[in-house]
């Protein structure tokens, strides 16, 4: 953890060779692919053809939840994410990525962990991959493959079209329906700069924190497209659609663990909007549990680079067996600042700092139905101030030894 925090501090103190300037407006193609925003999932696409890279990410802040039913405020400092990692790249085709994250040693259901409830590092990603690109009948084609502790393909794609991960996780991750990574292998195909984008993954299905517990494997198929690229208000707009299906099982009893997902996103220099719908049959090892829900979000600059507004709304209906179920609604509104660097690709010229963002949000959660009977906090307010810091170097070429005489 000390290494990770030291790396993040170093990002703040990095001095560029020339005064930093905002990036020019992106071309429509730059908004099309899955790396429209800084990616925490893959190697950088800038720098040398072969070499190494390092990166880190920090979400830290101050959280003040309020439960009207209990008439209590529980202010606390929080560390939502601390990660550090890196990798190697060869000829922009082959790469290896390793990423560590900090977690609490005790699970939410545990009374204690290691040294009470200390922060500990664990592997979030560790995979080898290949990404050859070629032209077929004048059409750009990229084929990709990965093996190891690989990222969840749905989250990787959708986070590539949203810049709000530092404020709140995507609905499918926040609800616990998807794990961010799992042991397995994946293959992908991208045609015409995102016009067709398909990823197929075969994984254990137990997530990053458990070994395989049954002979079955999860099969996930993600299909996406960026079919519309037009100028709106003299700026490029990219409209993307995606869908996914997972046939899965979990636990020693091979309990069903299926998922269906849909998403629509629009990226423009003056606004970003998105929506995700999700359906789950089998949750947390219970085959009789079904979840249906979704979320929508939008952000737009009020003062480009310095002040933007954001709104997010989620709805989740959770049914167990023949019960009436419980419905949870979350609404979040807030503002954030990128300190003079508009959100295009988060890059500051001459610096490894990809994003520095300060946000202030307020939220309201209401729960009705079965969960409201069990949980006293059927209505809860929350105020959260967050600092988001993301750093990623270019691919740095390693020095080569002189040939012997």
LUMLO-796906 format. One record per residue (C-alpha): residue number from 1; residue in three letters; x negated, y negated, z negated. Coordinates in steps of 0.1 Angstrom, whole numbers, plus 5000, padded with zeros to 4 digits. Each point is the difference from the previous one (the first is absolute). Layout:
N
 resi resn east north   up
  NUM  Ala    X     Y    Z
...
! end
This chain:
405
 resi resn east north   up
    1  Unk 5000  5000 5000
    2  Unk 4971  4976 4993
    3  Unk 4987  5007 5034
    4  Unk 5033  4992 5016
    5  Unk 5005  4968 4981
    6  Unk 4965  4989 5007
    7  Unk 5006  5006 5037
    8  Unk 5032  4979 4999
    9  Unk 4982  4972 4982
   10  Unk 4973  5001 5027
   11  Unk 5026  4994 5026
   12  Unk 5010  4967 4984
   13  Unk 4964  4988 4999
   14  Unk 4991  5010 5036
   15  Unk 4990  4969 5019
   16  Unk 5006  5000 5038
   17  Unk 4973  4988 5023
   18  Unk 5023  4973 5013
   19  Unk 5031  4983 4985
   20  Unk 5029  5024 5001
   21  Unk 5026  4993 5026
   22  Unk 5035  5015 5004
   23  Unk 5003  5026 5027
   24  Unk 5017  4989 5033
   25  Unk 5035  5013 5006
   26  Unk 5001  5037 5008
   27  Unk 5007  5013 5034
   28  Unk 5031  5023 5004
   29  Unk 4977  5030 5002
   30  Unk 4984  4992 4967
   31  Unk 5033  5004 4983
   32  Unk 5009  5033 5017
   33  Unk 4979  5026 4984
   34  Unk 5000  5015 4965
   35  Unk 4971  4976 4989
   36  Unk 5019  4967 5004
   37  Unk 4992  4993 4964
   38  Unk 4969  5009 4979
   39  Unk 5001  5038 4996
   40  Unk 4991  5018 4968
   41  Unk 5002  5033 5019
   42  Unk 4974  5000 5027
   43  Unk 4965  4988 5012
   44  Unk 4997  4964 5013
   45  Unk 5001  4993 5037
   46  Unk 4974  4973 5001
   47  Unk 4962  5000 4998
   48  Unk 4975  5025 5013
   49  Unk 5009  5031 5020
   50  Unk 4984  5022 4973
   51  Unk 4992  4994 4964
   52  Unk 5016  4997 4965
   53  Unk 5026  4979 4983
   54  Unk 5013  4993 4965
   55  Unk 5032  4985 4987
   56  Unk 5020  4994 4969
   57  Unk 5034  4988 4989
   58  Unk 5013  4985 4967
   59  Unk 5036  4992 4989
   60  Unk 5000  4984 4966
   61  Unk 5024  4978 4982
   62  Unk 5023  4990 4971
   63  Unk 5034  5018 4997
   64  Unk 5029  4989 4978
   65  Unk 5029  5024 5000
   66  Unk 5032  4990 4982
   67  Unk 5028  5023 4989
   68  Unk 5032  4981 4991
   69  Unk 5015  5030 4983
   70  Unk 4970  5003 4977
   71  Unk 4994  4962 4998
   72  Unk 4963  5006 5004
   73  Unk 4972  4986 5022
   74  Unk 4970  5022 5004
   75  Unk 4972  4978 5015
   76  Unk 4969  5018 5011
   77  Unk 4970  4998 5023
   78  Unk 5000  5027 5026
   79  Unk 4977  5016 5025
   80  Unk 5022  5013 5028
   81  Unk 4971  5012 5022
   82  Unk 4962  5001 4999
   83  Unk 4983  5019 5029
   84  Unk 4966  5003 5015
   85  Unk 4988  5021 5029
   86  Unk 4981  5001 5033
   87  Unk 4989  5023 5027
   88  Unk 4980  5006 5031
   89  Unk 5008  4995 5037
   90  Unk 4983  5015 5031
   91  Unk 5006  4985 5034
   92  Unk 5034  4986 4990
   93  Unk 5013  5035 5004
   94  Unk 4991  5021 4970
   95  Unk 5003  4989 4964
   96  Unk 5001  5010 4964
   97  Unk 5019  4981 4973
   98  Unk 4999  5003 4962
   99  Unk 5021  4978 4977
  100  Unk 5002  5001 4962
  101  Unk 5029  4985 4980
  102  Unk 5004  4992 4963
  103  Unk 5028  5017 4981
  104  Unk 5011  5004 4964
  105  Unk 4989  5033 4985
  106  Unk 5034  5007 4984
  107  Unk 5031  5006 5021
  108  Unk 5032  4980 4992
  109  Unk 5014  5031 4982
  110  Unk 4968  5007 4980
  111  Unk 4993  4988 4964
  112  Unk 4963  4995 5006
  113  Unk 4973  5005 5027
  114  Unk 4962  4998 5000
  115  Unk 4987  4976 4973
  116  Unk 5036  4990 4993
  117  Unk 5011  4988 5035
  118  Unk 4969  4988 5017
  119  Unk 4996  4990 5036
  120  Unk 4983  5027 5020
  121  Unk 4989  5003 5036
  122  Unk 5014  5026 5024
  123  Unk 4999  5007 5037
  124  Unk 5027  4983 5019
  125  Unk 4986  5008 5035
  126  Unk 4972  5023 5012
  127  Unk 5002  5011 5036
  128  Unk 4981  5005 5032
  129  Unk 5015  4988 5032
  130  Unk 4996  4994 5037
  131  Unk 5017  4974 5022
  132  Unk 4989  5003 5037
  133  Unk 5015  4975 5024
  134  Unk 5003  5002 5038
  135  Unk 5020  4987 5029
  136  Unk 5025  5023 5019
  137  Unk 5014  4987 5032
  138  Unk 4993  4964 4988
  139  Unk 5017  5006 4967
  140  Unk 4980  4998 4967
  141  Unk 5002  5032 4979
  142  Unk 4986  5006 4966
  143  Unk 5000  5035 4985
  144  Unk 4992  5004 4962
  145  Unk 4995  5027 4975
  146  Unk 4992  5002 4963
  147  Unk 4993  5027 4974
  148  Unk 4996  4998 4963
  149  Unk 5019  4978 4974
  150  Unk 5018  4981 5027
  151  Unk 5024  4970 4997
  152  Unk 5038  5004 5002
  153  Unk 5006  4991 5037
  154  Unk 5033  4983 4994
  155  Unk 4986  4976 4974
  156  Unk 4969  4994 5021
  157  Unk 5021  4989 5030
  158  Unk 5025  4979 4981
  159  Unk 4974  4982 4979
  160  Unk 4983  4991 5033
  161  Unk 5031  4979 5008
  162  Unk 5004  4983 4965
  163  Unk 4978  4977 4981
  164  Unk 5018  5003 4967
  165  Unk 4985  5031 4984
  166  Unk 4983  4979 4973
  167  Unk 5034  4987 4989
  168  Unk 5019  5033 4999
  169  Unk 4997  5035 5015
  170  Unk 5021  5010 5029
  171  Unk 5034  5014 4990
  172  Unk 4991  5036 5008
  173  Unk 4968  4998 4979
  174  Unk 5015  4980 4972
  175  Unk 5028  5025 4995
  176  Unk 4976  5028 4997
  177  Unk 5012  5018 5031
  178  Unk 4966  4999 5017
  179  Unk 4965  5006 4988
  180  Unk 4973  4977 5015
  181  Unk 4978  5030 5010
  182  Unk 4998  5038 5000
  183  Unk 4976  5028 5010
  184  Unk 5005  5010 5036
  185  Unk 4994  4991 5037
  186  Unk 5016  4976 5025
  187  Unk 4999  4993 5037
  188  Unk 5012  4969 5017
  189  Unk 5006  4986 5035
  190  Unk 5004  4963 5009
  191  Unk 5008  4990 5035
  192  Unk 5001  4965 5016
  193  Unk 4989  4981 4969
  194  Unk 5028  5012 4978
  195  Unk 5028  5005 5025
  196  Unk 5000  5037 4989
  197  Unk 4984  5009 4967
  198  Unk 5004  5036 4986
  199  Unk 4983  5016 4969
  200  Unk 5005  5035 4989
  201  Unk 4987  5011 4965
  202  Unk 4998  5034 4983
  203  Unk 4993  4997 4963
  204  Unk 5002  5020 4968
  205  Unk 5030  4979 4988
  206  Unk 4989  4996 4964
  207  Unk 4985  4965 5004
  208  Unk 4966  4988 4990
  209  Unk 5002  5010 4963
  210  Unk 5008  5037 5003
  211  Unk 4987  5032 5017
  212  Unk 5021  5021 5023
  213  Unk 5026  5019 4980
  214  Unk 5018  5020 5028
  215  Unk 4992  5015 5034
  216  Unk 5022  4975 5019
  217  Unk 4986  4969 5016
  218  Unk 5016  4966 5006
  219  Unk 5005  4990 5036
  220  Unk 5004  4962 5006
  221  Unk 5007  4984 5034
  222  Unk 4999  4962 5004
  223  Unk 5010  4984 5033
  224  Unk 4997  4963 5006
  225  Unk 5001  4974 5027
  226  Unk 4994  4963 5005
  227  Unk 5023  4996 5030
  228  Unk 5005  4963 5000
  229  Unk 4973  4973 5004
  230  Unk 5013  4966 5009
  231  Unk 4993  4964 4993
  232  Unk 5023  4984 4974
  233  Unk 4995  4963 4991
  234  Unk 4969  5002 5023
  235  Unk 4985  5027 4977
  236  Unk 4998  5038 5005
  237  Unk 5026  5022 4984
  238  Unk 4995  5038 4996
  239  Unk 5030  5021 4992
  240  Unk 4993  5035 4987
  241  Unk 5022  5030 4992
  242  Unk 4990  5033 4984
  243  Unk 5015  5032 4986
  244  Unk 4987  5030 4981
  245  Unk 5011  5034 4988
  246  Unk 4984  5022 4974
  247  Unk 5007  5037 4995
  248  Unk 4985  5007 4967
  249  Unk 4998  5021 4969
  250  Unk 4985  4994 4965
  251  Unk 4991  5020 4969
  252  Unk 4996  5037 4993
  253  Unk 5037  5006 5010
  254  Unk 4995  4984 5034
  255  Unk 5028  4976 4992
  256  Unk 5012  4980 5030
  257  Unk 4986  4966 5004
  258  Unk 5013  4984 5032
  259  Unk 4998  4964 5011
  260  Unk 5016  4980 5028
  261  Unk 4988  4964 5006
  262  Unk 5008  4971 5024
  263  Unk 4984  4965 5003
  264  Unk 5003  4969 5020
  265  Unk 4974  4971 4998
  266  Unk 4994  4967 5018
  267  Unk 4967  4982 4999
  268  Unk 4996  4963 5010
  269  Unk 4976  4973 4989
  270  Unk 5030  4982 4984
  271  Unk 5018  5029 4983
  272  Unk 4997  5037 4992
  273  Unk 5031  5021 4994
  274  Unk 5006  5037 4995
  275  Unk 5024  5026 4987
  276  Unk 4996  5036 4990
  277  Unk 5026  5027 4995
  278  Unk 4994  5033 4982
  279  Unk 5017  5033 4992
  280  Unk 4986  5027 4977
  281  Unk 5013  5035 4994
  282  Unk 4981  5014 4970
  283  Unk 4982  4977 4977
  284  Unk 4976  5006 4971
  285  Unk 5003  5037 5004
  286  Unk 5038  5000 4998
  287  Unk 5016  5015 5031
  288  Unk 5035  4986 4990
  289  Unk 4988  4964 4998
  290  Unk 5008  4977 5030
  291  Unk 4989  4964 5005
  292  Unk 5013  4976 5025
  293  Unk 4987  4964 5002
  294  Unk 4981  4973 5018
  295  Unk 4985  4966 4998
  296  Unk 4995  4968 5020
  297  Unk 4974  4972 4997
  298  Unk 4991  4968 5017
  299  Unk 4973  4973 4995
  300  Unk 4995  4967 5018
  301  Unk 4975  4971 4996
  302  Unk 5013  4968 4984
  303  Unk 4965  4984 5003
  304  Unk 4980  5023 5023
  305  Unk 4971  5016 4981
  306  Unk 5008  4983 4968
  307  Unk 5035  5009 4990
  308  Unk 5024  5027 5012
  309  Unk 5033  5012 4988
  310  Unk 5010  5037 4996
  311  Unk 5031  5020 4993
  312  Unk 5005  5037 4995
  313  Unk 5031  5021 4992
  314  Unk 5002  5037 4993
  315  Unk 5029  5024 4995
  316  Unk 4997  5036 4987
  317  Unk 5028  5025 4994
  318  Unk 4988  5031 4980
  319  Unk 5023  5031 4997
  320  Unk 4993  5031 4980
  321  Unk 5022  5031 5007
  322  Unk 5036  4989 4998
  323  Unk 4995  4969 4979
  324  Unk 5013  4966 5009
  325  Unk 4964  4989 5003
  326  Unk 4983  4967 4992
  327  Unk 4995  4970 5022
  328  Unk 4970  4977 4995
  329  Unk 4998  4965 5016
  330  Unk 4968  4979 5000
  331  Unk 4998  4964 5012
  332  Unk 4966  4982 5001
  333  Unk 4994  4964 5011
  334  Unk 4967  4981 4998
  335  Unk 4973  4979 5016
  336  Unk 4964  5007 5008
  337  Unk 4969  4981 5013
  338  Unk 4971  5012 5022
  339  Unk 4980  4969 4991
  340  Unk 4999  4985 5034
  341  Unk 4996  5032 5021
  342  Unk 5033  5009 5017
  343  Unk 5009  5037 5001
  344  Unk 4989  5011 5034
  345  Unk 4975  5027 4992
  346  Unk 4989  4987 4967
  347  Unk 4965  4995 5013
  348  Unk 4977  4971 4990
  349  Unk 4973  4995 5026
  350  Unk 4965  5009 4987
  351  Unk 5013  5016 4968
  352  Unk 5009  5035 4988
  353  Unk 5031  4984 4983
  354  Unk 5030  5012 5019
  355  Unk 5027  4986 4977
  356  Unk 5002  4978 4969
  357  Unk 5036  4995 4990
  358  Unk 5017  4986 4969
  359  Unk 5037  5008 4996
  360  Unk 5028  4993 4975
  361  Unk 5031  5020 5002
  362  Unk 5032  5006 4979
  363  Unk 5022  5031 5002
  364  Unk 5033  5013 4988
  365  Unk 5007  5038 4997
  366  Unk 5035  5013 4993
  367  Unk 5009  5037 4994
  368  Unk 5035  5013 5000
  369  Unk 5014  5036 4996
  370  Unk 4984  5028 4982
  371  Unk 4966  4984 4995
  372  Unk 5017  4970 4984
  373  Unk 5014  5022 4973
  374  Unk 4966  5015 4991
  375  Unk 4979  4968 5005
  376  Unk 5007  4970 4977
  377  Unk 4983  4978 5026
  378  Unk 5028  5001 5025
  379  Unk 4992  4964 5010
  380  Unk 4964  4988 4999
  381  Unk 4982  4968 5011
  382  Unk 4964  4997 5009
  383  Unk 4975  4972 5007
  384  Unk 4967  5010 5015
  385  Unk 4969  4979 5010
  386  Unk 4975  5020 5021
  387  Unk 4966  4994 5015
  388  Unk 4993  5022 5030
  389  Unk 4964  5004 5012
  390  Unk 4991  5021 5030
  391  Unk 4965  5003 5015
  392  Unk 4986  5020 5028
  393  Unk 4967  4997 5019
  394  Unk 4995  5004 5037
  395  Unk 4983  5032 5011
  396  Unk 4964  4994 4990
  397  Unk 4973  5015 5022
  398  Unk 4973  5019 4980
  399  Unk 4964  4992 5008
  400  Unk 4982  5026 5021
  401  Unk 4965  5012 4995
  402  Unk 4974  4992 5027
  403  Unk 4991  5029 5022
  404  Unk 4967  5016 4991
  405  Unk 4971  4992 5022
! end
